[in-house]
Amino acid sequence: MTRSSVTTPPPDAVRPGPLPGGPAPGSPLGPHYSRCFGCGDDHPTGLHLTATTPDGITVQARFVVGESHQGAPGLAHGGVLAAAMDEVIGMSVWLFRKPYVTGRLETDYLRPVPVGTELYLRAWCNGMSGRKAYLEAEGRIGSADGPVAVRAAALFIEVGMEHFVEHGGQAIIDEHHEYEVNP
Ligand SMILES: CCCCC/C=C\C/C=C\C/C=C\C/C=C\CCCC(=O)SCCNC(=O)CCNC(=O)[C@H](O)C(C)(C)COP(=O)(O)OP(=O)(O)OC[C@H]1O[C@@H](n2cnc3c(N)ncnc32)[C@H](O)[C@@H]1OP(=O)(O)O
């Protein structure tokens, strides 16, 4: 992965372990928001990405590239593939049960991805330091050990839950009763 210093963990970064009470290894991870472009069941043309965690610290996910995900004819749009990387990385940092947003996302495109391809994604955390999380993901064609089509590295920044209410409205809170914004 070609990456900048911004997405490279500093020497003091700590790689997190599984969270006590977090999702059990092997358990499916549901959508974080029903109308999310990446994972929402109610999004008409979204990725409808489905995911599990094999170990409580990484995420494995899949989606099928559809007609509405094209850029060049018959091929996935690069921005859609970046969105898939963003989504699976977001799912992986949520395993640690603190809200984060993407600060920077870097993407390498290695192979074209035709419509109809099942893309197998994996994301993991390389380290955390203060509010910053350094994460990585890859997407493989056709199977979990298929050829790598996309790689990504990201810097995510921890925010308060009020970030989503202040900038996006109440909808996220309605779907996340585990949080109270004004306890
Ligand atoms: C989206 C999820 C919503 C749901 C949340 C609810 C529950 C969660 C449940 C499930 C989640 C599961 C899955 C999620 C799946 C997908 C997630 C997709 C994620 C996204 O798609 S999310 C949308 C795109 N994203 C944004 O919409 C961010 C816009 N942005 C901002 O809102 C601010 O910009 C913010 C908050 C980032 C920082 O603002 P701030 O004022 O809090 O802090 P500040 O600026 O001081 O930055 C602190 C330190 O980070 C460094 N830093 C910041 N940004 C940097 C950058 N770009 N490059 C290099 N360094 C950067 C500074 O340099 C400083 O570093 P230092 O401390 O060393 O000085």
PDBQT file of the ligand as one rigid body, heavy atoms in Angstrom, charges set to zero:
ROOT
HETATM    1  C1  LIG A 201     -20.800   7.731   9.797  1.00  0.00    +0.000 C 
HETATM    2  C2  LIG A 201     -21.139   6.928  11.022  1.00  0.00    +0.000 C 
HETATM    3  C3  LIG A 201     -22.250   7.551  11.773  1.00  0.00    +0.000 C 
HETATM    4  C4  LIG A 201     -22.785   6.665  12.838  1.00  0.00    +0.000 C 
HETATM    5  C5  LIG A 201     -22.211   6.968  14.197  1.00  0.00    +0.000 C 
HETATM    6  C6  LIG A 201     -23.011   6.299  15.186  1.00  0.00    +0.000 C 
HETATM    7  C7  LIG A 201     -22.694   5.177  15.667  1.00  0.00    +0.000 C 
HETATM    8  C8  LIG A 201     -21.589   4.479  15.093  1.00  0.00    +0.000 C 
HETATM    9  C9  LIG A 201     -22.117   3.159  14.716  1.00  0.00    +0.000 C 
HETATM   10  C10 LIG A 201     -21.582   2.439  13.777  1.00  0.00    +0.000 C 
HETATM   11  C11 LIG A 201     -20.462   2.883  12.897  1.00  0.00    +0.000 C 
HETATM   12  C12 LIG A 201     -20.222   1.768  11.956  1.00  0.00    +0.000 C 
HETATM   13  C13 LIG A 201     -19.805   1.922  10.752  1.00  0.00    +0.000 C 
HETATM   14  C14 LIG A 201     -19.469   3.249  10.176  1.00  0.00    +0.000 C 
HETATM   15  C15 LIG A 201     -19.311   3.065   8.736  1.00  0.00    +0.000 C 
HETATM   16  C16 LIG A 201     -18.890   3.949   7.915  1.00  0.00    +0.000 C 
HETATM   17  C17 LIG A 201     -18.333   5.187   8.381  1.00  0.00    +0.000 C 
HETATM   18  C18 LIG A 201     -18.059   6.110   7.267  1.00  0.00    +0.000 C 
HETATM   19  C19 LIG A 201     -17.300   7.219   7.914  1.00  0.00    +0.000 C 
HETATM   20  C20 LIG A 201     -17.484   8.462   7.180  1.00  0.00    +0.000 C 
HETATM   21  O1  LIG A 201     -17.557   8.504   6.003  1.00  0.00    +0.000 OA
HETATM   22  S1  LIG A 201     -17.524   9.922   8.102  1.00  0.00    +0.000 SA
HETATM   23  C21 LIG A 201     -17.907  11.143   6.860  1.00  0.00    +0.000 C 
HETATM   24  C22 LIG A 201     -16.715  11.826   6.273  1.00  0.00    +0.000 C 
HETATM   25  N1  LIG A 201     -15.960  12.566   7.247  1.00  0.00    +0.000 N 
HETATM   26  C23 LIG A 201     -16.375  13.719   7.767  1.00  0.00    +0.000 C 
HETATM   27  O2  LIG A 201     -17.439  14.198   7.484  1.00  0.00    +0.000 OA
HETATM   28  C24 LIG A 201     -15.420  14.427   8.703  1.00  0.00    +0.000 C 
HETATM   29  C25 LIG A 201     -15.465  15.937   8.491  1.00  0.00    +0.000 C 
HETATM   30  N2  LIG A 201     -14.463  16.561   9.322  1.00  0.00    +0.000 N 
HETATM   31  C26 LIG A 201     -14.698  16.935  10.605  1.00  0.00    +0.000 C 
HETATM   32  O3  LIG A 201     -15.812  16.849  11.081  1.00  0.00    +0.000 OA
HETATM   33  C27 LIG A 201     -13.545  17.472  11.370  1.00  0.00    +0.000 C 
HETATM   34  O4  LIG A 201     -12.557  17.983  10.557  1.00  0.00    +0.000 OA
HETATM   35  C28 LIG A 201     -12.929  16.390  12.322  1.00  0.00    +0.000 C 
HETATM   36  C29 LIG A 201     -13.978  15.921  13.339  1.00  0.00    +0.000 C 
HETATM   37  C30 LIG A 201     -12.358  15.203  11.522  1.00  0.00    +0.000 C 
HETATM   38  C31 LIG A 201     -11.760  17.019  13.105  1.00  0.00    +0.000 C 
HETATM   39  O5  LIG A 201     -12.183  18.261  13.637  1.00  0.00    +0.000 OA
HETATM   40  P1  LIG A 201     -11.988  18.622  15.195  1.00  0.00    +0.000 P 
HETATM   41  O6  LIG A 201     -12.247  20.090  15.316  1.00  0.00    +0.000 OA
HETATM   42  O7  LIG A 201     -12.768  17.704  16.048  1.00  0.00    +0.000 OA
HETATM   43  O8  LIG A 201     -10.487  18.310  15.514  1.00  0.00    +0.000 OA
HETATM   44  P2  LIG A 201      -9.132  18.892  14.889  1.00  0.00    +0.000 P 
HETATM   45  O9  LIG A 201      -9.377  19.615  13.610  1.00  0.00    +0.000 OA
HETATM   46  O10 LIG A 201      -8.403  19.581  15.987  1.00  0.00    +0.000 OA
HETATM   47  O11 LIG A 201      -8.372  17.512  14.531  1.00  0.00    +0.000 OA
HETATM   48  C32 LIG A 201      -7.936  16.641  15.559  1.00  0.00    +0.000 C 
HETATM   49  C33 LIG A 201      -6.606  16.083  15.119  1.00  0.00    +0.000 C 
HETATM   50  O12 LIG A 201      -6.799  15.346  13.899  1.00  0.00    +0.000 OA
HETATM   51  C34 LIG A 201      -6.015  15.881  12.840  1.00  0.00    +0.000 C 
HETATM   52  N3  LIG A 201      -6.766  15.829  11.589  1.00  0.00    +0.000 N 
HETATM   53  C35 LIG A 201      -8.082  16.074  11.422  1.00  0.00    +0.000 A 
HETATM   54  N4  LIG A 201      -8.415  15.914  10.144  1.00  0.00    +0.000 NA
HETATM   55  C36 LIG A 201      -7.283  15.557   9.498  1.00  0.00    +0.000 A 
HETATM   56  C37 LIG A 201      -6.997  15.258   8.144  1.00  0.00    +0.000 A 
HETATM   57  N5  LIG A 201      -7.932  15.292   7.204  1.00  0.00    +0.000 N 
HETATM   58  N6  LIG A 201      -5.736  14.939   7.826  1.00  0.00    +0.000 NA
HETATM   59  C38 LIG A 201      -4.782  14.911   8.769  1.00  0.00    +0.000 A 
HETATM   60  N7  LIG A 201      -4.994  15.174  10.075  1.00  0.00    +0.000 NA
HETATM   61  C39 LIG A 201      -6.228  15.503  10.412  1.00  0.00    +0.000 A 
HETATM   62  C40 LIG A 201      -5.726  17.322  13.270  1.00  0.00    +0.000 C 
HETATM   63  O13 LIG A 201      -4.552  17.794  12.665  1.00  0.00    +0.000 OA
HETATM   64  C41 LIG A 201      -5.574  17.172  14.781  1.00  0.00    +0.000 C 
HETATM   65  O14 LIG A 201      -4.312  16.603  15.046  1.00  0.00    +0.000 OA
HETATM   66  P3  LIG A 201      -3.436  17.093  16.300  1.00  0.00    +0.000 P 
HETATM   67  O15 LIG A 201      -4.273  16.771  17.508  1.00  0.00    +0.000 OA
HETATM   68  O16 LIG A 201      -2.180  16.284  16.217  1.00  0.00    +0.000 OA
HETATM   69  O17 LIG A 201      -3.239  18.554  16.107  1.00  0.00    +0.000 OA
ENDROOT
TORSDOF 0
